[in-house]
Amino acid sequence: MGAANGKGSSNVSFNQAKSVVKPLTGHDKNLPVSSNRQSDGENSTKTGSSLRFVEDIILIWLDSSLAKPDESTKSALEQIVRVTDIFKTFADVEQCCQFISSVQDEKIFLIVSGSLGPKIAPRIENFNQVSSIFIYCGNKANHEQWIKQYKKIRSLHTQVRELCETVKFQIRQYDKGITSISILPVAATIQMNPSNKEFIIFQVLKSMLIENHYDKSFRREFMNYSRQFYSENRYQSNIIDTFEDNYGLHSPIWWYTRRCCIYFMLRRAFAMQDAEILYKLAFFIRDLHRDIKKSYLQVHNHQHRAMSVYRSTRMTNDMFANVEKNANGLLAFNDFLLTTLERSMALKFANSLRSDSNYVAVIFKIDIDPVTSSVPYISLNNLSYLSNTEGEILFSMNTIFHITQIQRLNERLYEITLVPVTKKDEQIRKVVEYIQQTTANVPGWYKLGKILLEAYEYDQLKSLYEYILSQTDDTRREERAYLQHELGYIQDLRNDLPSAINYYKQALETCQKFLPVNHAGVATTYANLAAALQRQGDFSGAMNYYRQALKCGTNDDLNYVLQSINIATLLQSQGNYSEAEKKYEQSINTLLHDFPVEQLLVADVYHHLASLAYSMKDYKKALSNYEKVIVLEEKILPVNHSTLISTYFNIATTYEALGNDDKAIFYAEKAANVAQAIFGNDHAETQDNRNYLKRLRQKTVSAKF
C-alpha cells in the first residue's frame, strides 16, 4: 500500500516501546508468592488453517462414484460445479472429514450420496463450519427415516437439477443473512477498547480505501491474484477475463450486482475482515463508492419524500445482546448495504432465519429524510446487472446510523429502527478527533497500522505490513528497513521470537547498507533484536547488540540512556543484581537531570528497580519504588491504559508478599477492572488477573476459619 500513496516512511518512526518490545501490559508481571506456577508462560499465537480461500462458502460433493465417474456422474458434476465458485469433490469419507476439519472461517454446504450419508453425518453434525447437508440418492424412501436424526440435513434429492436449485437457494439465503456491523457505544470520551475498536478500525480503513489513488497496475495485480483461486473454475475464470478486458464498459454498480466471484470476495473481505482481499480489491471499493456517491448526487436534489428501507439479517445471540446494550449508540454497516423498499419481503426473509436457536432474526428499518441525510445511496433501477431489482436500494460502505428503537416482533425476531447520522454528529466528531490525535504525522496506510497496533490486532497489522512491503521496491530503502523492523516488532508482540529475530536481522542488514549509523532506526533495531535474543536466553548475543546500539549515539543523548537501561535489564536477567541496580539508578539520575520531560521513562526505570527488589525479596523496597511508578503513571496515562494493569498487579503481589492481603485485593481488583475495560471478559489477560484476584479472596476467606 506504500505504492498506493507514494509516501515513504520518513515521517514514521521505528517502534520502540521504552527501547525494547514490552509485554502486552507494559511491564513484566511478578510471580505471586501464593502461586505454585513456575511462570505465566507466553501467549500462544493463533495458527490458522494452511488452506486459503477468497470466498466464505465452499460446496463439497462426497460420493464414492467420483473415484471412477461414469457418464451419469460426469453429467451431474458438470451441473453441480456451477452452483457456487469454490467446489471440492471427495470419494472417501476420511479424506472429506479431514478437509472439513481443516476449514476454520468458511461455511460448508455438503452434497453426499445416500450410501455415505449415514457414515459422515454423525461425524460432522456438530461442526460449526458445516451449514447444510443435502442427500443425493437413487431412492428417497431408503433415507427418509435416518435423516431425521440430523438437523443440518436439509433435503433429499434424486434429480440433479432439483438438487442444484435447492443448494443455490440455500446458499443465497445464507449470503443474504450475513451482515457485517460494528457498534460505537455512547461515551464521554473515546478510547480504544473491545466495544468500539472494530468501529474505529473501519473508519480508518474506509478513508484509506476511498481516498488513495490506484492506477491500472492495481487492477492487473488483482486479476493475477484472483486467477490462482479460480483456475479450476472455467465459468469464473471467464468472468475474471471479461472483468479485465471490459471493466470500463460497465459501471462498478453493474459489476457489483452481477454477483460473480468479485462480489463474493468483497463480501468475505468485509465479513471476515480479510485484510489481504480488501487491499487487493481496494481499487474496486473506491470506484464503487464513487459510483454510488456520483449517482446519489445526481438525483439527491430531486428527492424530497422521506422513505423507509429494510434489511433482514441474522445475528448471534451475543451480537444481538451487544446491540441491545448500546440501544442509543451508533451502528455501522461495514460492507456495502443492499436494502429493499418492501417490508413484507424483508419480514418473510427474516422469519425464515428464526429456526436456529443460536441466532436472532433482525429486520433493520432505516428511515431516511432526504432533507437532513447526507448518506450516499442509490436505487438500482436501470443500474444493476440484474433486471429484477425494482425497489432495491444500495448504500455505500461503512454507512453509519443512530439506533433509535428496538422492537420485539416475535420469538427471536426483532425490528431495529435506524436513522442516518448527520455530519455534525457529536460521537463521530469524537472518533475523528481520536483518530487524528492517535495518527498525527503518520502518513498514508501507516495510519491504519497505528490504529491496528493500538487495538492489539496483530494479525491484521502483520497482513497490512507484509502487503506494503511486497509493494515497496528496493529504491525505497528506508521504508523497506522500517517495514522489516515493524514486522519483527509485531512478531515479537505475538511471541514468535524466531520470526521476530529473522525480521530484525533483515531490517538491520538494510539499515547497515543504506542508513547512517546515527539514524534512530538503526539503534532501535539493534536494541529490539538484542531484547528478542535476551528473551530467548542468548545473553551474549543480546549484550553484543545492546553495545552496538550504544555506539549509535553520544553519551548525552537519550539513546545512550535507553541502551544503558536495556543493558541493566540484561544484567538483571543474568542475576547480576548489584550492577543492574547501579545502572538503573544512574539512568534515573540522568533522566531527571537532562530529560525531565521523559516522565514515563522514569516510571519505567523505577518499575525495573521495584522488580529487582522483588526478585531479591526486599518487598518494602519494591513497594517504595512501585509507589513512585504509580504516581507518575496515574498522572500521565489514561485511566484504562494497558501499562497500569501490570503496575497494579505487581503492587498487589508485593502487598501479598508483605502479608497485607486487603491491600493486595484492592490493587488486584484495579488490575482486573482495567484489563476487562481494555480487552473484554474473555481475553487471557483479563482471565489471568481475575484468577489472581479470586485466589486472593479465597485466601482471605480461608484465613478467617
KAUR-V371474 format. One line per field, one symbol per residue. ss: DSSP state (a for helix, b for strand, c for the rest). A space follows every 50 residues. Layout:
ss: ???
//
This chain:
ss: caaaacccccccccccaaaccccccccccccccccccccccccccccccc ccccccbbbbbbcaaaccccaaaaaaaaaaccccccbbbbccaaaaaaaa aaccccbbbbbbbaaaaaaaaaaacccccbbbbbbbcccaaacccaaaac ccbbbbbccaaaaaaaaaaaaaaaaaccccbbbbccccccccccccaaaa aaaaaaaaaaaccccaaaaaaaaaaaaccccccaaaaaaaaaaaaaaaac caaaaaacccaaaaaaaaaaaaccaaaaaacaaaaaaaaaaaaaaaaaaa ccccccbbbbbbbbbbaaaaaaaaaccccbbbbcccbbbbccaaaaaaaa aaccccccbbbbbbbbbbccccccccbbbccccccccccccbbbbcccbb bbbbbbbbbbccbbbbbbbbcccccaaaaaaaaaaaaacccccccaaaaa aaaacccaaaaaaaaaaaaaccccccaaaaaaaaaaaaaaaaacccaaaa aaaaaaaaaaaaaacccccaaaaaaaaaaaaaaaacccaaaaaaaaaaaa cccccccaaaaaaaaaaaaaaaacccaaaaaaaaaaaaaaaaaaccccaa aaaaaaaaaaaaaaacccaaaaaaaaaaaaaaaaaacccccaaaaaaaaa aaaaaaacccaaaaaaaaaaaaaaaaaaaccccaaaaaaaaaaaaaaaaa aaacc
//
